[in-house]
């Protein structure tokens, strides 16, 4: 837990596709949870990703890239109709 309702998943990957695969699995698990649990709410997530370049990124710049990516997705949801996952 990073703060408030924000969580971070860190993983060592060889390519960006592995990160996108992880994001997709999280979306699928969330959709599964929503479908199988009769709750008075629908769980939804905004997720972003960033790759840390150890040669140029500081911890702050890396977190900033992650935050920007997540807020870009969140902002896009306000303008598009997504299925609830």
ChimeraX attribute file (.defattr): number of C-alpha atoms within 10 A of each C-alpha:
attribute: neighborCount
match mode: 1-to-1
recipient: residues
	/A:1	8
	/A:2	8
	/A:3	7
	/A:4	6
	/A:5	6
	/A:6	12
	/A:7	10
	/A:8	13
	/A:9	10
	/A:10	10
	/A:11	10
	/A:12	9
	/A:13	10
	/A:14	8
	/A:15	9
	/A:16	11
	/A:17	10
	/A:18	13
	/A:19	19
	/A:20	13
	/A:21	11
	/A:22	13
	/A:23	16
	/A:24	12
	/A:25	11
	/A:26	15
	/A:27	18
	/A:28	13
	/A:29	13
	/A:30	18
	/A:31	17
	/A:32	12
	/A:33	15
	/A:34	17
	/A:35	12
	/A:36	9
	/A:37	10
	/A:38	9
	/A:39	10
	/A:40	6
	/A:41	8
	/A:42	15
	/A:43	12
	/A:44	13
	/A:45	15
	/A:46	16
	/A:47	19
	/A:48	19
	/A:49	20
	/A:50	17
	/A:51	16
	/A:52	16
	/A:53	10
	/A:54	9
	/A:55	6
	/A:56	8
	/A:57	13
	/A:58	12
	/A:59	9
	/A:60	9
	/A:61	13
	/A:62	18
	/A:63	16
	/A:64	13
	/A:65	17
	/A:66	19
	/A:67	16
	/A:68	15
	/A:69	17
	/A:70	19
	/A:71	15
	/A:72	14
	/A:73	14
	/A:74	15
	/A:75	12
	/A:76	13
	/A:77	12
	/A:78	9
	/A:79	8
	/A:80	8
	/A:81	8
	/A:82	9
	/A:83	7
	/A:84	12
	/A:85	18
